[in-house]
């Protein structure tokens, strides 16, 4: 069964509220010195990741118990559900290193996948009060939302529609990972006319491109589907693209939910 535009809008509004409440939970832990453990892939995890994920999973199951959920900490514990055409992808705290470094560049990511594509998604950066969401092409928005205000809508102003931009004639603004920059990314960037290189953490990089604040986000390092799906949904809704390095479609539901390398971009020249 396909989604109507009304269905997508209602689901997006629901996960927007879930993400904002999840951001409030994260901020409860933000100023604390938390115990940090290391997962099997050597990435860090804290109680903030786990408590926030539990909250999101509970709310999504109430929203629709028939849609499977693939979430980062569940996956780390070996709990990967069987998925079909439609499933949720959840990263409760994307950018745990940024969270621990207290630089504000961490996000809550929730996306719905349908037939391999992220059809709607929410990215919320509670420390910097930036909420991004999209429910399809031409329906991407940003809103300032204070996590301490809960879901008091429009408390910091109404949502504004966002769209990607065409690159300037003086060169590209490229945004790259703060924690995972590598030699291959630098080699790739030499193929472009880059006037400015900006570092940032988490899925905010997709959203910065979606909001017309940068032109390109290349990624050679390893990522998982829950890292990218929500940001991908926002960027697609704003008129941008995410493709594999060879230009082929970047789809979801892959083996072990591992991503290939990719390039996210705004409008083409």
LINWONOR-V343711 format. One record per backbone hydrogen bond with DSSP energy under -1.0 kcal/mol. NH is the residue of the N-H (numbers start at 1). CO is the residue of the C=O. Records with the same first field share a line. If there is no record, write none. Layout:
NH->CO, CO
//
This chain:
8->4
9->5
10->6
11->7
12->8
13->9
14->10
15->11
16->12
17->13
18->14
19->15
20->16
21->17
22->18
23->19
24->20
25->21
26->22
27->23
28->24
29->26
32->29
37->45
39->43
42->39
45->37
50->46
51->47
52->48
53->49
54->50
55->51
56->52
57->53
58->54
59->55
60->56
61->57
62->58
63->59
64->60
67->64
70->88
72->90
75->71
76->72
77->73
78->75
79->74
80->78
87->113
88->68
89->111
90->70
91->109
94->107
99->95
100->96
101->97
103->98
106->104
107->94
108->124
109->91
110->122
111->89
112->120
113->87
114->117
115->85
117->114
119->112
121->134
122->110
123->132
124->108
125->130
130->125
131->143
132->123
133->141
134->121
135->139
138->237
139->136
141->133
142->160
143->131
145->129
149->146
152->149
153->151
155->152
157->154
160->142
162->140
164->238
171->168
172->193
174->196
175->216
176->198
178->200
186->182
187->183
188->184
189->185
191->188
192->189
194->192
195->172
196->172
198->174
200->176
205->202
207->203
208->204
209->205
210->206
211->207
212->209
213->208
215->173
216->173
217->264
219->262
225->257
227->224
229->225
232->228
233->229
234->230
235->231
236->232
237->233
238->234
239->236
240->235
241->265
243->263
244->248
247->244
252->116
257->254
258->255
259->223
262->219
263->243
264->217
265->241
266->215
267->165
//
